[in-house]
């Protein structure tokens, strides 16, 4: 397992961030670190993603990755900006193969046994279960993961403070991705004290698992 994935496994949570103004990067990083969660998946759903990754990664005190990565060009942009892990919503063999060639950790999205077996064929053992709640939640994850003892999952999509502990209690779950503590609205409104509070509460919530 890569260093980035080992850190994610230890932290148990990956804040999934859609940031629209890279000028908020410093304050967001401070809120995450202050809350005890030095990690962020910056999604390529906004034009500010690459700039935000660069500003947050250059600090050197938190793990920064890129999410919603759909193409090899986006992988290149993310890596050049300083991202140390890549997350994609689905399983794209071209993107996965490129990441493996570049030596960067990737957790592609899977939702079926066919997806899982395609990932296994390329040597992956850590996968994103997405969209988790829309695809049946923990019940579905238990069913599709049962035959694959060596695979760990990062459920993302509909994860919140009310269900995150249920997911993390399952032995096949290494961490969960979620945005409830780092919503775009809170970032845009500059409510970084609130973000720090929500992050701290989330960290405390999962600390006993």
Protein Blocks (a to p, Z undefined) as FASTA:
>chain_A
ZZklmmmmmnopacddddfbfklmmmmmmmmmmnopacddddfkbfklmmmmmmmmmnop
accddehifbfklmmmmmmnopabdcdfbdcfklmmmmmmnopacddddfbfklmmmmmm
nopabdcdddfklnopjmlmmmmmmmmmmbccddeehiafklmmmmmmpmkbgbdcdfkl
mcfklmmnopaklmmmmmmmmmmmmmmZZ
